């Protein structure tokens, strides 16, 4: 099964799949509103704003499995993300990323290794997976890797369907 075919729900309850984003580079992130890493929402939104026109979509997946740091309802999560961090990227319904209730998408994503070659369970909030425009996982970034880090920006730029900027040089994040 392709990642594009796994059933999802948006934060407002609409049925969805990643197929809606076919042809775009995706950065999938498990999120939480009450985590020490919650400020990463700001960097994720800047990535969305910077690269959306070149083919990137950030997609958030709220999860309450790590220290109960995403206890809110869908409406509370949406309000928090929009008002606190100005989030405009799509947010999916709350999911479990590990364990017996693991969402099928994360059953696939946890097989993707990080830069050190480690795969397996999600370790904490704000792990990130880069998906190429054909829907194939490229790599995984652990929670402590900031969204605007050089390694994430370079990986995104290498996968953008629009390619480098007009001068033939990779974009620099402002």
N, C-alpha and C positions, 0 to 999 in steps of 0.2 A: 504494500500500500504506500502510495506517495504521501508526503507530508501535506500536500494540497488536498487530499481526500479525507483527512481526519475531521470528523464533525466537531465544531466549536460553537460557542455562544458568545455574543458580544456582552459587554457589561450591562447593556439595556435589555438583554434577553433575546435578541434576534439570532436565529440560527445563522451560522457562518462557516466558512472554511478558509484556509490560506489561499485557495485557488483565486479568491478575489484579488490577490496581489501577484498573480502569475506574471512573470516578466520583470518583476521588481526585485531588488536586493532587500532582504528582510533582516532585521536585528530583533530577535525574540528575547524577551527579558521577563524573568519572574520577579514580581515587584511586591512591595509592602509599604504601607503608609506610616508605620510607627517604628521604623528601623533606623539604626545609626547610619545606614547607607541610603536612606530615603532621599537625601539631597541629590543623588544620582539622577533623579527625575529631571533636574535642570539640564544636565549634560545630555541626557537622552533627547530632550525637547530641542536643544540646540542642534544636535545631529539631524533630527527630523527637519528642522527649519533650513539647515544648510544644504542638505542633500536630497530633499524630497523631489525637487524638480529634475534631479539627475537620476532618479529611480530608486531611492531608499525609502522604506517604510519601517519605522520602529513599531513593534507590537508588544503591549504590556499584558502580562498574565498575573493578576494578583494571586497571592498565596498566603495562607495563614498557618503554614506548617512549622515555621521557625519562630519560636518564642511567642506565638499568638500575636504577631506584629501586623496582621491585616484582619482585624476583627470586624470591620465595618460592613454594612450592606453595600450592594452595588451602587445605590444612589449616593451613599456617603463617600465611597471610594471615588466616584466620578466627580463629585463636588470638590473633594480634597485635591485631587490631581489638577483640576481645572483652575481652582482659585489659588492654590498655593504655588503651583509650578507652571501654570499656563499650558498644561499638556493638551496637545491637539492630535497626537497620534492615537491610533485605535487601541482601545483597552478591551480585553476579553473578560469573560466571567471568571470568578475566582475558581482556581483549580488546585488539585493536589499534585505535587511534582515528584513525590516519592511514596513508597509504601503500597499497601494493598489497594488504595483508592487512586493510585497514580493515573493521571489523565493519559490516554493513548499517545498524545503528541509528545509528552515528556518521557514515555517509555521509549520512543524513538530518539529523542534528543539526548537522553542520558548515555546513549551509546557513542555519542560524538566526543572525541578526545579534545583536550585543551592543548596548549602549546607544549606542555611537558609530556604529552601522550597519555594523560590520565582521562579516563571516562568514568562512568558510574553515577551514583546518586548525586543529586543537587546538594551542595554543601550549605548554602544559605541563600538569602534573598539577593536579588540583582545579579544572578548569573545570566550570561548573555550568549546567544547562539547566532552566528552569521549564516544566512541561507542565501545561496546564489539565485540568480533570476530564473533558473530552471527548476527551483524547488529543492535542490540538494544541499544538505548541511556542509559548510566549509570548515568551521572551527567553533570552538567554545572558549569563552572568557570567564574566568572565575569572578566572584563577587567583588574582590578588592581592585580589579582592573577598572579604572574609571572610564566612563563612556567616551570621553574625549582624549583618551591616551593615544600616544603615537601608534601603538600596535593596533588598536581598534580602528582608528582613522585610516591607516594604511590598508588594513584588510577590507574595509568598506570600499575605499577608492578602487582597489583592485577588482572588486566584484560589481561595480556600478554598470548597469547596462548602457549608460550614456558615455562612459569612458572618461578620460582626462579632460580638463578644460580646453578652451580654444587654442591656448598657447602650447598645448601638448604636454603641459606639466600637471602633476597631481595638484589638486586644490589644497590650500592651507586653511585650516579652521581658524577663523578670526578670534 
